[in-house]
Amino acid sequence: MENNAQLAKIPLLTPYRMGNFDLSHRIVLAPLARQRSYGNVPQPHAKLYYSQRTTKGGLLIAEATGVSDTAQGYPDTPGIWTKEQTEAWKPIVKAVHDKGGVFFCQILHVGRVSNTSFMPNGEAPISCTDKPLGTHLRMGDGSEFSPPRRLRIDEIPQIVNDFKLAARNAIEAGFDGVEIHGAHGYLIDQFLKDQVNDRTDQYGGSMENRCRFALEIVEAVTNEIGADRVGIRLSPFTDFMEAGDSNPEALGLFMANALNKYGILYVHMIEPRLILGQEELLTTHHNLLPMRKAFKGTFIAAGGYGYNRVDGNKAIAENFADLVAFGRIFLANPDLPRRFEVNAPLNKYNRATFYTSDPVIGYTDYPFLED
């Protein structure tokens, strides 16, 4: 075990002041879909799952949570647009707070990443476009994504309002803040990326127009709950769900600068990864650095840095990020900060149990180091 002098040199374990929050370390639980919220209502077993991964002064970001009944694209993902859902979140949030954690709710609309079976009255999913996803892509059950319906300009304020109300409900449920999901090919990202967005009105064409929808949501949410409670997740370099951009560097930099106007708490960006076979490896290009320098709030990096202790420490030590979000290894190691502290071996995650409905297996049964 490392002595105190050595511990002081572990960048991931150094304290950090994020707005009004005193964090005891730089390790963040990334938002991870688990599909165990039956009927879109958070379940009691989530109390144990999140509290297991809570340390005093640690930041957790809850799994993507739908903002409306049109926002769904996966079975049994949580929502926060109804009173029942909001009430169901309260004991889960309390369990995190009882252990001294800081808890943000990620709010989401999937856009065209869905099909009619998830939509009210079997309607078409909505998007910035009517372009469907490629037929080579499939939903989790093997079915095809349905062709989307292009949102009319007069409908867009309602979607913005859905995010605002979801943010209000999140604060009502006790969350410390919200993270707007603007990444990974979902609705906001569909507007941002020129591979998807083929509009010719004020929400399409130029970069400023493509970013308008995202920034209207940011403005509405900050006006509702305060900028000091708002973060956003962006993935300018990814092309997940066929949402790529011809100039991701410029897109990311534009958003980083534009977000400064609203004074939000943090930006959470995805560092692109090199993929060889089934292994995902760290890219060393530091693509996010210009955005990190431009944004004036807290900068959270995920993806390339979030796979092991060495790369995470490097990101903090070399000032590529203020905080590092860890996903799959935090899923499999509920005591991840402790394991990093003593440089202990990590449990291996099991992909086969990521999205099952079981309330225990692959969810709350990963062993702690003391076990």
Secondary structure, DSSP 8 states (H G I E B T S, - for coil): ---HHHHTT-GGGS-EEETTEEESSSEEE--------GGG---THHHHHHHHT--TT-EEE---EESSTTS--STT--B-SSHHHHHHHHHHHHHHHHTT-EEEEEEE--TTSS-GGGSGGG---EES------TT---TTS------EE--GGGHHHHHHHHHHHHHHHHHTT-SEEEEEE-TTSHHHHHH-TTT----STTSSSHHHHHHHHHHHHHHHHHHH-GGGEEEEE-TT--GGG---S-HHHHHHHHHHHHHTTT-SEEEEEE-EEEETTEEEE--S-TTHHHHHH--SEEEEEETTTT-HHHHHHHHHTTS-SEEEE-HHHHH-TTHHHHHHHT-------GGGSS---SSTTTT-S--TT-
